[in-house]
Amino acid sequence: MKRANTFIAAAVGCAAFLAGVAFADSNGAPPASDAQITQRVMGKLAVDDPQVARMIQVTTKDGVVTLSGLTFNGEDEAKVLRDARSVEGVVKVENRLSIQN
């Protein structure tokens, strides 16, 4: 009986370990939450161009980042999209940006 309990405990431990690994990223860290992804995107935008970043709203749901707000021109829009896509954990970027007239 003791041997069976030890086997069951080991099996449960292995299953828990494998479940944790399944949800880790390539670095072994747990995946980023939507709030973390939003903060990382906002931080990247602020470093790249603070003036444009102030006009952009960022939301994230299930790793899908939605960008809305204004940019000064198409170049800025492309840069914002590129920055958002480069953030780890971003699955997709929804573009709802407009160019200021």
C-alpha positions as CSV (number, residue, x, y, z in Angstrom):
1,M,0.0,0.0,0.0
2,K,2.8,2.4,0.9
3,R,4.4,1.7,-2.5
4,A,1.1,2.5,-4.3
5,N,0.8,5.8,-2.5
6,T,4.3,6.8,-3.4
7,F,3.6,6.0,-7.0
8,I,0.4,8.1,-7.0
9,A,2.2,11.0,-5.3
10,A,5.0,10.9,-7.9
11,A,2.5,10.7,-10.8
12,V,0.5,13.7,-9.5
13,G,3.8,15.7,-9.0
14,C,4.9,14.9,-12.5
15,A,1.5,15.9,-14.0
16,A,1.6,19.2,-12.1
17,F,5.1,19.9,-13.3
18,L,4.2,19.1,-16.9
19,A,1.1,21.3,-16.7
20,G,3.2,24.2,-15.5
21,V,5.7,23.7,-18.4
22,A,2.9,23.6,-20.9
23,F,2.0,27.2,-20.0
24,A,5.6,28.6,-19.9
25,D,7.2,30.6,-22.6
26,S,10.4,29.6,-24.4
27,N,12.5,31.1,-21.4
28,G,10.6,28.9,-18.9
29,A,8.7,31.9,-17.5
30,P,5.0,31.9,-17.3
31,P,3.2,33.7,-20.1
32,A,2.6,37.4,-19.7
33,S,-0.8,38.6,-18.5
34,D,-2.8,40.9,-20.6
35,A,-2.0,43.8,-18.2
36,Q,1.7,43.0,-18.5
37,I,1.5,43.0,-22.3
38,T,-0.4,46.3,-22.2
39,Q,2.3,47.9,-20.0
40,R,5.1,46.6,-22.1
41,V,3.5,47.9,-25.3
42,M,2.9,51.3,-23.7
43,G,6.4,51.4,-22.4
44,K,7.9,50.6,-25.8
45,L,5.8,53.3,-27.5
46,A,6.8,55.9,-24.8
47,V,10.5,55.1,-25.3
48,D,10.3,55.2,-29.1
49,D,8.2,58.4,-29.4
50,P,6.7,59.9,-26.2
51,Q,4.6,62.5,-28.1
52,V,2.9,59.9,-30.3
53,A,2.5,57.5,-27.3
54,R,0.4,60.1,-25.4
55,M,-2.2,59.9,-28.2
56,I,-2.4,56.1,-28.3
57,Q,-4.7,53.9,-26.2
58,V,-3.6,50.3,-25.7
59,T,-5.9,47.4,-24.6
60,T,-5.1,43.7,-24.5
61,K,-7.4,40.7,-24.4
62,D,-6.1,37.1,-24.6
63,G,-2.8,38.5,-26.1
64,V,-4.6,40.5,-28.8
65,V,-3.5,44.1,-28.6
66,T,-5.9,46.8,-29.8
67,L,-4.4,50.2,-30.6
68,S,-6.6,53.2,-31.0
69,G,-6.0,56.9,-31.1
70,L,-4.2,59.3,-33.4
71,T,-0.8,59.4,-35.1
72,F,0.7,62.3,-37.0
73,N,1.3,60.4,-40.3
74,G,1.6,57.0,-41.8
75,E,5.2,56.6,-40.8
76,D,4.2,57.0,-37.1
77,E,1.4,54.6,-37.5
78,A,3.7,51.9,-39.0
79,K,6.2,52.5,-36.2
80,V,3.5,52.1,-33.5
81,L,2.3,48.8,-35.1
82,R,5.8,47.5,-35.4
83,D,6.6,48.3,-31.8
84,A,3.4,46.6,-30.6
85,R,4.1,43.5,-32.6
86,S,7.6,43.2,-31.2
87,V,6.5,42.9,-27.6
88,E,6.7,39.3,-26.3
89,G,3.4,37.8,-25.6
90,V,1.5,39.7,-28.3
91,V,-0.5,37.3,-30.4
92,K,-2.1,39.8,-32.8
93,V,-2.4,43.6,-33.2
94,E,-5.7,45.2,-34.1
95,N,-5.2,48.5,-35.8
96,R,-7.8,51.1,-34.9
97,L,-5.4,54.1,-35.3
98,S,-6.3,57.2,-37.3
99,I,-4.0,59.7,-38.9
100,Q,-4.5,63.3,-37.5
101,N,-5.4,65.8,-40.2
